Amino acid sequence: MTFTAIGACPETGRLGIGIATYSLGVGGYCPFFERGVAALSTQAFANPALGPQAVAALRETPDPQRVLGLLADSDKGFDWRQVVIAAVDGRIAAHTGPHTRPWSGHITGEGFAVFGNVLAGEATVQAMAAAWRERAEDDLPERLLAAIEAGRDAGGQAGPDGVHLPERSAALIVRGADIVEDIDLRVDLHDDAVGELRRLYDTYQKYLPYYALRARSPAETPPQDVWARENDPGNA
């Protein structure tokens, strides 16, 4: 009961995941990264042990399709899982097991994939893919967030009775070539987790220049409250 967008930007070396689900604390459970190599999510009947295993394999062989095969060989429950890997060069490997709960599936394209399980229908991932492609001029975090917003608006998750399952946790995680540029935002429990993630991101992204300045030039960095009064209208 999760829908996810994963993307790579070969030009900048950034990798990212936007994810939303009825489950709690998804940001600490499903996404995994190896900086400069690949990002992946393990979900459906999630086995988080696959994340470190995949990361270790990707360090040795940065080929997402081959690593997906290694996971399949080592995990007896692989047919119940959804695993998607995005390499930093844009290659994608995707698996939706035949025993994942319907509706489940994925769409892949150049440098991205959208996928989910226990969804209202295929329209959820179709809307996500359309949003990703329509926002081609935006940066990676905005495209990921727009994709999960589109999935929510297209019906999101639904149980066997067709009743909508609200998104109670969500995350937006981006890893760059430089750790100072990372984004790791999580909403672990909220009645409207995707909406809250948007509010959090819109505020947080204003502070990214400040956090970079603080890391790179501490002698030139004013106190955060002083900087906020000058640069964030919400704190004026």
Phi and psi in degrees as a GROMACS rama.xvg file:
@    title "Ramachandran Plot"
@    xaxis  label "Phi"
@    yaxis  label "Psi"
@TYPE xy
-144.41  143.426  THR-2
-130.872  142.472  PHE-3
-143.297  145.253  THR-4
-120.929  134.649  ALA-5
-128.95  139.61  ILE-6
-150.249  156.121  GLY-7
-128.894  145.05  ALA-8
-121.596  93.6734  CYS-9
-58.2953  -30.3826  PRO-10
-65.4879  -37.6364  GLU-11
-104.542  -12.1666  THR-12
77.1324  15.7865  GLY-13
-89.9511  146.436  ARG-14
-128.912  144.774  LEU-15
-153.512  157.507  GLY-16
-137.053  132.118  ILE-17
-116.34  130.535  GLY-18
-144.828  144.425  ILE-19
-144.807  147.452  ALA-20
-161.987  164.62  THR-21
-75.2588  -26.3941  TYR-22
-68.6122  169.578  SER-23
-100.698  150.573  LEU-24
58.7815  40.1146  GLY-25
-65.1517  -30.8634  VAL-26
-63.3236  -25.0887  GLY-27
-97.9275  6.16528  GLY-28
-120.663  -40.412  TYR-29
-102.888  -41.9757  CYS-30
-80.9253  144.797  PRO-31
-141.6  150.399  PHE-32
-139.337  148.47  PHE-33
-125.582  107.736  GLU-34
-52.4305  131.395  ARG-35
75.0143  3.43291  GLY-36
-123.585  -62.8421  VAL-37
-165.569  162.317  ALA-38
-126.618  152.808  ALA-39
-152.022  158.74  LEU-40
-129.996  135.787  SER-41
-113.343  124.214  THR-42
-150.702  -161.847  GLN-43
66.8924  -122.434  ALA-44
-78.5936  75.6945  PHE-45
-64.2085  139.922  ALA-46
-124.08  95.9992  ASN-47
-63.6449  -16.1177  PRO-48
-63.6425  -22.5413  ALA-49
-67.6129  -27.0108  LEU-50
-61.4915  -59.183  GLY-51
-59.8857  -34.8108  PRO-52
-62.9234  -44.2377  GLN-53
-66.1258  -42.6676  ALA-54
-60.4329  -44.2246  VAL-55
-61.7604  -41.1739  ALA-56
-67.3809  -38.2241  ALA-57
-67.4296  -28.6653  LEU-58
-62.8329  -35.9642  ARG-59
-85.9659  -38.1067  GLU-60
-137.707  91.3441  THR-61
-75.5485  51.9215  PRO-62
-118.358  103.704  ASP-63
-61.118  -35.3318  PRO-64
-68.3928  -40.3217  GLN-65
-66.2705  -40.992  ARG-66
-65.4423  -38.1111  VAL-67
-60.0649  -39.1982  LEU-68
-64.684  -37.6251  GLY-69
-64.9322  -39.6202  LEU-70
-64.0024  -43.0422  LEU-71
-60.2721  -39.401  ALA-72
-69.871  -28.4179  ASP-73
-97.0371  -12.1309  SER-74
-116.809  111.866  ASP-75
-66.9575  -20.6956  LYS-76
-97.805  17.2961  GLY-77
-61.4873  -29.6749  PHE-78
-69.1632  -12.9407  ASP-79
-98.0201  2.21642  TRP-80
-115.984  162.867  ARG-81
-121.6  124.088  GLN-82
-136.198  129.171  VAL-83
-132.177  135.052  VAL-84
-121.89  133.105  ILE-85
-118.408  118.335  ALA-86
-81.2263  154.499  ALA-87
-64.2729  -21.4787  VAL-88
-85.2675  2.5438  ASP-89
99.9607  -6.39722  GLY-90
-69.6625  142.198  ARG-91
-125.797  138.773  ILE-92
-128.509  129.332  ALA-93
-133.522  140.261  ALA-94
-136.499  124.957  HIS-95
-120.002  109.26  THR-96
-65.9314  149.605  GLY-97
-66.5903  -16.1133  PRO-98
-102.937  9.01973  HIS-99
-67.7336  151.336  THR-100
-75.6907  137.34  ARG-101
-74.5165  160.285  PRO-102
-76.059  139.014  TRP-103
-138.412  150.005  SER-104
168.376  -178.18  GLY-105
-148.339  157.464  HIS-106
-128.084  131.553  ILE-107
-118.59  153.985  THR-108
-153.218  -172.201  GLY-109
-64.8437  109.936  GLU-110
78.1262  10.3751  GLY-111
-155.519  162.712  PHE-112
-148.96  147.878  ALA-113
-125.873  140.798  VAL-114
-163.069  159.343  PHE-115
-173.946  172.32  GLY-116
-145.332  156.634  ASN-117
54.2289  48.1244  VAL-118
-99.0908  162.583  LEU-119
-62.6608  -25.5769  ALA-120
163.678  -179.514  GLY-121
-61.595  -24.6456  GLU-122
-57.6515  -28.0476  ALA-123
-61.4288  -51.6091  THR-124
-75.027  -29.5842  VAL-125
-62.8429  -41.8259  GLN-126
-65.7532  -37.5551  ALA-127
-64.5302  -44.0645  MET-128
-63.8136  -40.698  ALA-129
-63.246  -42.1514  ALA-130
-63.8046  -41.3156  ALA-131
-59.9153  -46.541  TRP-132
-69.854  -36.1632  ARG-133
-68.8121  -23.3279  GLU-134
-102.018  33.819  ARG-135
-59.9347  -26.1116  ALA-136
-85.107  -9.38126  GLU-137
-84.8981  163.984  ASP-138
-78.9431  171.298  ASP-139
-59.0362  -48.7303  LEU-140
-61.211  -36.9584  PRO-141
-67.7588  -38.9631  GLU-142
-65.0857  -41.3806  ARG-143
-64.3723  -44.363  LEU-144
-66.9318  -40.938  LEU-145
-61.6647  -35.5353  ALA-146
-66.6642  -44.8129  ALA-147
-73.7537  -27.6921  ILE-148
-63.9266  -41.1805  GLU-149
-65.2782  -39.1986  ALA-150
-62.5435  -42.8042  GLY-151
-59.7344  -47.1151  ARG-152
-69.7094  -20.4784  ASP-153
-90.4496  7.54646  ALA-154
124.227  -24.221  GLY-155
57.0347  -128.362  GLY-156
-101.39  150.403  GLN-157
-152.722  142.368  ALA-158
-78.2751  -178.979  GLY-159
-58.7037  -26.5997  PRO-160
-85.0335  2.62312  ASP-161
82.7346  -0.174693  GLY-162
-76.6723  131.495  VAL-163
-61.7204  138.428  HIS-164
-105.268  118.769  LEU-165
-67.5785  152.453  PRO-166
-81.1856  107.923  GLU-167
-98.1118  -15.8167  ARG-168
-143.849  154.054  SER-169
-157.634  159.217  ALA-170
-151.487  150.727  ALA-171
-131.94  112.351  LEU-172
-127.777  126.937  ILE-173
-132.059  129.906  VAL-174
-114.59  130.508  ARG-175
-111.741  179.357  GLY-176
-64.1625  -29.6238  ALA-177
-111.264  122.069  ASP-178
-60.3687  -24.9548  ILE-179
-61.9293  -25.0833  VAL-180
-92.5709  3.11446  GLU-181
-65.4686  150.788  ASP-182
-125.788  131.193  ILE-183
-144.496  88.8086  ASP-184
-115.483  132.313  LEU-185
-137.751  136.378  ARG-186
-115.187  106.744  VAL-187
-87.4782  -24.5422  ASP-188
-159.839  113.919  LEU-189
-160.639  147.43  HIS-190
-66.37  -24.4289  ASP-191
-136.534  74.4337  ASP-192
-63.9891  -36.6089  ALA-193
-69.4461  -42.6528  VAL-194
-62.4807  -39.9216  GLY-195
-68.2801  -35.7471  GLU-196
-64.8097  -40.3285  LEU-197
-60.576  -46.2142  ARG-198
-60.5128  -42.4476  ARG-199
-64.1989  -45.5647  LEU-200
-65.1795  -44.7338  TYR-201
-59.6436  -33.8408  ASP-202
-78.8215  -46.0211  THR-203
-62.762  -40.1666  TYR-204
-63.5941  -23.3258  GLN-205
-65.9666  -26.2217  LYS-206
-92.5033  -6.00551  TYR-207
-57.2196  -42.4384  LEU-208
-61.1207  -35.6439  PRO-209
-66.9907  -45.0008  TYR-210
-65.955  -34.9427  TYR-211
-67.1835  -41.9752  ALA-212
-61.8207  -43.3603  LEU-213
-61.8319  -37.0119  ARG-214
-75.4134  -37.7832  ALA-215
-95.7021  -30.9372  ARG-216
-137.941  67.284  SER-217
-59.6013  -32.3579  PRO-218
-66.4756  -21.3614  ALA-219
-103.628  6.94212  GLU-220
-96.7771  120.829  THR-221
-74.4515  167.451  PRO-222
-57.5673  147.05  PRO-223
-60.7434  -38.1546  GLN-224
-66.7789  -32.8683  ASP-225
-68.1655  -47.1806  VAL-226
-59.8858  -41.8287  TRP-227
-63.509  -41.1281  ALA-228
-62.397  -29.495  ARG-229
-90.1122  -21.91  GLU-230
-122.882  -14.8879  ASN-231
-119.97  103.853  ASP-232
-55.7558  -28.0203  PRO-233
-68.7459  -14.8251  GLY-234
-112.234  12.5803  ASN-235
